[in-house]
Structure formats: C-alpha cells, structure tokens
Amino acid sequence: MWDVELPSFDPAAAPGAPLALFTAWFAEAVAAGQVEPHTMSLATADEEGVPDVRTVMLHGADDSGWSFASHRGSRKGRQLAARPHAALGFYWPAQGRQVRVRGTVTAAPAADAQADLHARSTGALAAALTGRQSEVLGSPEELARASQDAWERARREPDAPVPSWTLYRLLPEEVEFFQGDARRRHVRLAYRRTTTGWTKELLWP
Ligand SMILES: Cc1cc2nc3c(=O)[nH]c(=O)nc-3n(C[C@H](O)[C@H](O)[C@H](O)COP(=O)(O)O)c2cc1C
C-alpha cells in the first residue's frame, strides 16, 4: 500500500471546523498530482434502507455544503427524495488520504442548478440534455440518436434548460479525515457537528 512518501498530519494543529481542513487537503491533493481529486463516491439508501453507491463529481464545498449534481429522476435522485441522507467518500492515494462526509441532502434552488450546468462544458450540457438517466436503455442506437440530438441542441442553445438537473448540497453532520501512515499508525480525525459548533476526536485506526 502507498508506494509514496506520505505527508505527516498533526491533528492537534487541525482547524476547528472541517471545511477549512477539507479545502486545504483538496489543494494539497491537486499539488501532489492526485488524478481527479474531485471525483467521489456518493452513498445513498433506498426506501427500504438498502445502501447504494456510485461515483459523482464534487462541484464545490463551502458553508452551504458539499455539492454535486444529477438528474432528479435518476436512481440516486429518487433515493434522495425518499431518504435525504447521504455519505461521500474521497480517496487520494497520492498522499494516502481519505475523507468521509455524512449528512443531510437538500436540493439547491433550480436557478442555481441551471447556472451550475451552463457554466460547464458543451459535453456536460449534452449529457444532461440526453436525460433519462438510470432508465432501461432499449439499444445503443437509441442512445446514439438521443445523444446526437442533445449535442446539436447544446451547441445551438448553450443556455438550454434541463428541468430535471438538480444541484444537491450535502450539509455535513460528520467529517472524518484519515491520513495513512507507513507503520500503520494511521491518523483518524473525526469532526461531529454539535448545537454550538464542531467537536474533534481521534479514532483508533
Ligand atoms: C468519474 C465519474 C464521474 C461521474 N460524475 C457524475 C456526476 O457528477 N453526476 C451524475 O449524475 N453521474 C455521474 N457519473 C455517473 C454515475 O456514477 C452513475 O452511473 C449515474 O449517475 C447513475 O447513477 P444512479 O443510477 O445511482 O442514479 C460519474 C461517473 C464517473 C465514473
């Protein structure tokens, strides 16, 4: 595991709230050459409480939460509508780091979702316009036709609205930072939200 020199992490010097540490670690992941540090696992649960997981892109992390975007009618969208709780997992092997985030998910105002989408690439808009995410696909040709139309529309109309496109914000209740250690004395620092702020605890690895 981790055929690289791992950074040291002093949890005693960590900030009082997790967002500042996440922002610092994210910048350090980029500086360390971590490939796609903004991809993360998004875990949800269905109506019966059965878990599910997939990869999505982080669109930002600020005081309003950790944000990601998808179709409201997708499997994850339906699960989030039934149970608005989720967990995120980041793994940055370039530094032996993991970050886990758990919390409540809300949908941002529709205008924010459209603005977020229209600030992205033509391909991102075309993919969103293609729609029908998580529905059963009859054939690859059906997708090719729909995608072709979506690309043409995205090029012609860069502000085309995609009503099902939703910007979700996860407001964390818990954020855990894991720093791998060559001697397996991994450091785990867990933040938990309280009524007055955040508590910090070390966890056994
Ligand atoms: C690297 C990567 C990034 C992805 N980013 C997103 C994303 O930001 N939003 C999204 O809806 N799907 C994204 N996907 C596709 C999802 O993993 C998933 O296939 C899709 O959202 C359907 O999931 P669902 O059926 O659970 O709703 C991404 C996949 C990969 C491999």
The ligand as an ORCA input file, in Angstrom:
! r2SCAN-3c Opt
* xyz 0 1
  C     -15.672      9.664    -12.853
  C     -17.170      9.673    -12.891
  C     -17.858     10.853    -12.615
  C     -19.258     10.884    -12.648
  N     -19.893     12.049    -12.315
  C     -21.250     12.061    -12.295
  C     -21.943     13.234    -11.863
  O     -21.340     14.248    -11.466
  N     -23.298     13.210    -11.875
  C     -24.006     12.103    -12.295
  O     -25.231     12.149    -12.302
  N     -23.370     10.975    -12.664
  C     -22.013     10.925    -12.659
  N     -21.374      9.766    -13.026
  C     -22.181      8.570    -13.352
  C     -22.627      7.877    -12.060
  O     -21.555      7.147    -11.494
  C     -23.823      6.952    -12.261
  O     -23.531      5.993    -13.266
  C     -25.085      7.708    -12.685
  O     -25.188      8.953    -12.012
  C     -26.335      6.885    -12.400
  O     -26.386      6.586    -11.031
  P     -27.767      6.149    -10.330
  O     -28.381      5.092    -11.213
  O     -27.374      5.614     -8.982
  O     -28.639      7.369    -10.211
  C     -19.983      9.706    -12.988
  C     -19.281      8.524    -13.244
  C     -17.909      8.504    -13.194
  C     -17.198      7.195    -13.449
*
